[in-house]
Amino acid sequence: MVEITLDENDRLDWALKSFKRQVIRSGILKDVRRKRFYVKPSEVRQLKAEAVQRRQGVRASGPRVK
């Protein structure tokens, strides 16, 4: 759980910025986006396989040098 403690003289915009930063660091947004819709197990396997192929394709071609 993300928590922000404020003092009497803290500014609201600073608190919001700090809260957003902590939420992003903790990975809550990424998890919520991932769980927004149900994905069947077969689709999860397919997506993982496609990701592996993309990664291997990038590694196989190597870095582009001009």
N, C-alpha and C positions, 0 to 999 in steps of 0.2 A: 504494500500500500504506500502510495506517495503522499508525503506530508510536507507542508510548508509552515514554518512557524514565523509569525510576524510580530514585530515590535510596534509600539505606538506610532513611531515616526516612519515606518516603512511605507513606500509608495506602492499603489495597487498595480501599476504597470510592471514594476520590478517583480512583484510577487507572481503575476501571471506568467511573465517570461521565465522565471525560475521554475514554476510549476510545469510549464510546457517542456522545458529542458529535461526535468527529472522524469517526466512521463516517457519521453522519447528514449532516454537512456535505459529505463527499466524494461523497455520492450513491450509495454502494455498496448500501444497503438498497433504495432505489428501483429500482436496476438489477436486483437479484436478484429482487425481486417481479415486475418486468416480464418477466423471462426465465424465470419459474418454469414456465410452460406455453408450448407452441408455439402461435402465432397465425398462421393462414394470411394471406397477403398481402391477399386480398380482405377478410378481416375487419378487418385493420389499416386499409385504406382506408375501410371502413364506419364504424369507430370514430372515425377522424379527421373524417369528414364529420359525424357526429353531434355531435362536440365543437364543430365550427365553428358548427353550427346553434344549439347551446346558447349559445355565446358571443354570436352575433349576436342571439339572442332577448333576452338580458340587455341588450345595448347598445341595441336598438331600443326597449325599454320604458323605458329610462333609470332613474335612481335613484328609489326610492320616497321621497316626502316626505310626512310626516304633517302 
